[in-house]
Amino acid sequence: MIQNPSNNLVKYNKDNPKLKVAIVRSNYYQDLTSSLEKACRNHLIISGVKENNITTYEVPGSWEIPLIVKKIAAAKKFDSIVAFGIIIKGETYHFEILANECARALMNISLEFSMPVTFEILATYSLEQAKKRVSGKYNKGIEAAKSLLDTIKVLSKI
């Protein structure tokens, strides 16, 4: 089961208001990452997470996300973390470095702290691709919330 900061076991269900979620969002492409956050937050709330149990931390870019996620995980004040960023391929290798290292770091943090860290740092080949993934019913923010809640359900059975 997932433990909350007060060491009470938290078993997620639709009516459980104890789940605490941290969102770490990059301000680079802020209009896009804000759309991801809003969709995620809305889905969490309609799924029974109390609005005041969702806290957002803003960082300059995707590169800064893993450090903040690690500090949040180490503080043990949240049950789970969602990471939102946008990385768009340019003409250099920079895109691959950012996307690969962010993914690796966040997976390591999730495993190190046995905490769900939902990865929605979108690595796309164009701004148009990114825009498609942050709007409408295919908004990856909704997908992040669903993934997080499903992972917590599975963990609660272990």
C-alpha positions as CSV (number, residue, x, y, z in Angstrom):
1,M,0.0,0.0,0.0
2,I,1.0,3.6,-0.5
3,Q,2.0,5.4,2.7
4,N,1.0,9.0,3.2
5,P,3.3,11.5,5.1
6,S,1.7,10.8,8.4
7,N,2.4,7.1,8.0
8,N,-1.2,6.2,7.7
9,L,-1.8,3.7,4.9
10,V,-3.6,5.3,2.0
11,K,-5.5,3.0,-0.2
12,Y,-6.8,5.0,-3.2
13,N,-10.4,4.9,-4.1
14,K,-12.7,7.4,-5.7
15,D,-13.8,8.7,-2.3
16,N,-10.4,8.9,-0.7
17,P,-9.5,12.5,0.0
18,K,-6.1,11.7,1.6
19,L,-4.1,11.2,-1.6
20,K,-1.4,13.9,-2.0
21,V,-0.1,14.7,-5.5
22,A,2.8,17.0,-6.5
23,I,3.0,18.3,-10.0
24,V,6.3,19.5,-11.3
25,R,5.8,21.6,-14.4
26,S,8.3,23.3,-16.7
27,N,7.7,26.9,-17.6
28,Y,9.3,26.4,-21.0
29,Y,6.4,26.3,-23.5
30,Q,4.3,27.4,-20.5
31,D,1.0,27.6,-22.4
32,L,1.4,23.9,-23.4
33,T,2.6,22.7,-20.0
34,S,-0.2,24.7,-18.3
35,S,-2.7,22.9,-20.4
36,L,-1.3,19.5,-19.3
37,E,-1.4,20.5,-15.7
38,K,-5.0,21.8,-15.9
39,A,-6.2,18.6,-17.5
40,C,-4.4,16.5,-15.0
41,R,-5.6,18.5,-12.0
42,N,-9.2,18.4,-13.3
43,H,-9.1,14.6,-13.8
44,L,-7.6,14.1,-10.4
45,I,-10.3,16.2,-8.7
46,I,-13.2,14.5,-10.5
47,S,-11.6,11.2,-9.4
48,G,-11.8,12.1,-5.8
49,V,-8.5,13.8,-5.0
50,K,-9.0,17.0,-2.9
51,E,-7.9,20.1,-4.7
52,N,-5.9,21.3,-1.8
53,N,-4.0,18.0,-1.8
54,I,-2.5,18.8,-5.3
55,T,0.5,21.1,-5.2
56,T,2.3,22.5,-8.3
57,Y,6.0,23.4,-8.4
58,E,7.2,25.3,-11.5
59,V,10.7,25.0,-12.9
60,P,12.4,26.9,-15.8
61,G,12.7,23.9,-18.1
62,S,12.6,20.1,-18.4
63,W,16.2,19.7,-17.3
64,E,15.4,21.0,-13.9
65,I,12.4,18.7,-13.3
66,P,14.4,15.6,-11.9
67,L,16.1,17.6,-9.2
68,I,12.9,19.0,-7.9
69,V,11.1,15.7,-8.2
70,K,13.9,14.1,-6.1
71,K,13.6,16.7,-3.4
72,I,9.9,16.3,-3.3
73,A,10.2,12.5,-3.1
74,A,12.8,12.8,-0.3
75,A,10.6,15.1,1.7
76,K,7.9,12.3,1.9
77,K,5.0,14.8,1.9
78,F,3.3,13.4,-1.2
79,D,2.1,10.0,-2.3
80,S,3.0,10.6,-6.0
81,I,4.4,13.0,-8.4
82,V,3.6,14.0,-12.0
83,A,6.2,15.7,-14.2
84,F,5.2,17.9,-17.2
85,G,7.5,19.3,-19.8
86,I,7.9,19.9,-23.5
87,I,11.0,19.2,-25.5
88,I,10.9,19.9,-29.2
89,K,13.6,18.6,-31.6
90,G,15.8,21.3,-33.1
91,E,18.8,21.0,-35.3
92,T,21.2,19.6,-32.6
93,Y,21.6,16.6,-30.4
94,H,20.4,18.6,-27.4
95,F,16.8,17.2,-27.8
96,E,18.0,13.6,-27.3
97,I,20.2,14.5,-24.3
98,L,17.3,16.2,-22.5
99,A,14.7,13.7,-23.3
100,N,16.8,10.6,-22.4
101,E,18.3,12.0,-19.3
102,C,15.0,13.3,-17.9
103,A,13.4,9.9,-18.5
104,R,16.3,8.0,-16.9
105,A,16.5,10.3,-13.9
106,L,12.7,10.2,-13.2
107,M,12.7,6.4,-13.4
108,N,15.6,6.2,-11.0
109,I,13.8,8.5,-8.5
110,S,10.6,6.5,-8.8
111,L,12.5,3.2,-8.0
112,E,14.7,4.8,-5.3
113,F,11.7,6.1,-3.4
114,S,9.2,3.5,-4.4
115,M,6.9,6.3,-5.4
116,P,4.9,6.7,-8.6
117,V,6.4,9.4,-10.8
118,T,4.3,9.9,-13.8
119,F,6.4,10.9,-16.8
120,E,4.8,13.4,-19.2
121,I,7.8,15.2,-20.5
122,L,6.7,15.3,-24.2
123,A,9.5,14.9,-26.6
124,T,8.1,15.8,-30.0
125,Y,9.5,16.6,-33.5
126,S,7.5,19.8,-33.9
127,L,5.4,22.4,-32.1
128,E,2.4,21.1,-33.9
129,Q,2.9,17.6,-32.5
130,A,3.2,19.1,-29.0
131,K,0.0,21.1,-29.4
132,K,-1.9,18.0,-30.4
133,R,-0.9,16.3,-27.2
134,V,-2.0,19.0,-24.9
135,S,-5.5,19.6,-26.1
136,G,-8.9,18.0,-26.3
137,K,-9.7,14.4,-25.3
138,Y,-6.1,13.3,-26.2
139,N,-4.5,15.7,-23.7
140,K,-1.6,13.9,-22.1
141,G,-2.4,15.5,-18.8
142,I,-5.6,13.4,-18.5
143,E,-3.4,10.3,-19.4
144,A,-1.0,11.3,-16.7
145,A,-3.7,11.4,-14.1
146,K,-5.2,8.1,-15.2
147,S,-1.8,6.4,-15.2
148,L,-1.0,7.8,-11.7
149,L,-4.3,6.6,-10.2
150,D,-4.1,3.2,-11.9
151,T,-0.5,2.7,-10.6
152,I,-1.6,3.7,-7.0
153,K,-4.5,1.1,-7.2
154,V,-2.0,-1.6,-8.2
155,L,0.5,-0.6,-5.5
156,S,-2.3,-0.6,-2.9
157,K,-2.8,-4.3,-3.6
158,I,0.8,-5.2,-2.8
